[in-house]
Amino acid sequence: MSITREIVDLTGGPAVEVEHIDVVDEDTGRFEVATVDDDRRWHVDISCDGNCEVVRAWDGNIIVDGDEPDWLFELASLTV
């Protein structure tokens, strides 16, 4: 698998850097999403049908719970 990073400008959110980091199963990929302007990042599982699940979130080096901005789901819809 080739690793590519792409900067995406979201309508409802910040510019983010997206990297495909793993294959979860035959129809789901894991992506690392990091905001360009600050130290927030997420590992997100996105399926072929557009389902999006946040696996883990960080603010800097601190793992945080419940940090799921609405624009993450906009990003998921762009990948389908």
CORZIDA-V688100 format. One record per pair of residues at least 24 apart in sequence whose C-alpha atoms are under 10 Angstrom apart, sorted by sequence separation. I is the first residue (numbers start at 1). J is the second residue. D is the distance in Angstrom with one decimal. If there is no record, write none. Layout:
BEGIN
i=I j=J d=D
i=I j=J d=D
END
This chain:
BEGIN
i=14 j=38 d=9.8
i=16 j=40 d=9.7
i=17 j=41 d=9.2
i=18 j=42 d=9.7
i=19 j=43 d=9.6
i=20 j=44 d=9.6
i=28 j=52 d=9.4
i=30 j=54 d=9.5
i=31 j=55 d=9.8
i=32 j=56 d=9.6
i=33 j=57 d=9.4
i=34 j=58 d=9.3
i=40 j=64 d=9.8
i=50 j=74 d=9.7
i=52 j=76 d=6.1
i=8 j=33 d=9.8
i=16 j=41 d=9.0
i=18 j=43 d=9.9
i=20 j=45 d=9.8
i=30 j=55 d=8.8
i=32 j=57 d=9.7
i=34 j=59 d=9.9
i=42 j=67 d=8.8
i=50 j=75 d=9.5
i=51 j=76 d=7.2
i=52 j=77 d=8.7
i=5 j=31 d=9.9
i=7 j=33 d=9.6
i=41 j=67 d=9.7
i=42 j=68 d=8.7
i=50 j=76 d=5.8
i=51 j=77 d=8.4
i=5 j=32 d=9.3
i=6 j=33 d=9.8
i=7 j=34 d=9.4
i=8 j=35 d=9.7
i=9 j=36 d=9.8
i=40 j=67 d=9.5
i=46 j=73 d=9.4
i=49 j=76 d=9.4
i=50 j=77 d=5.7
i=5 j=33 d=9.6
i=7 j=35 d=9.3
i=8 j=36 d=9.6
i=44 j=72 d=8.6
i=48 j=76 d=9.4
i=49 j=77 d=8.8
i=50 j=78 d=8.6
i=7 j=36 d=8.2
i=44 j=73 d=9.9
i=46 j=75 d=9.5
i=47 j=76 d=8.4
i=48 j=77 d=9.6
i=50 j=79 d=7.6
i=51 j=80 d=9.4
i=42 j=72 d=9.2
i=46 j=76 d=6.2
i=47 j=77 d=10.0
i=49 j=79 d=9.6
i=50 j=80 d=5.8
i=45 j=76 d=9.0
i=46 j=77 d=9.1
i=48 j=79 d=8.2
i=49 j=80 d=6.7
i=44 j=76 d=8.9
i=47 j=79 d=9.0
i=48 j=80 d=5.8
i=46 j=79 d=8.0
i=47 j=80 d=7.9
i=46 j=80 d=8.6
i=33 j=72 d=8.6
i=33 j=75 d=9.4
i=31 j=76 d=10.0
i=13 j=69 d=8.4
i=16 j=72 d=9.8
i=12 j=69 d=9.7
i=13 j=70 d=8.2
i=14 j=71 d=8.3
i=18 j=75 d=9.3
i=12 j=70 d=7.9
i=13 j=71 d=5.5
i=12 j=71 d=5.6
i=13 j=72 d=8.4
i=16 j=75 d=9.4
i=11 j=71 d=8.0
i=12 j=72 d=9.3
i=10 j=71 d=7.1
i=13 j=74 d=8.9
i=10 j=72 d=9.1
i=12 j=74 d=7.8
i=13 j=75 d=9.5
i=11 j=74 d=8.4
i=12 j=75 d=9.7
i=10 j=74 d=7.5
i=11 j=75 d=9.6
i=10 j=75 d=7.2
i=9 j=75 d=9.4
i=8 j=75 d=8.4
i=10 j=78 d=9.6
i=8 j=78 d=9.8
END
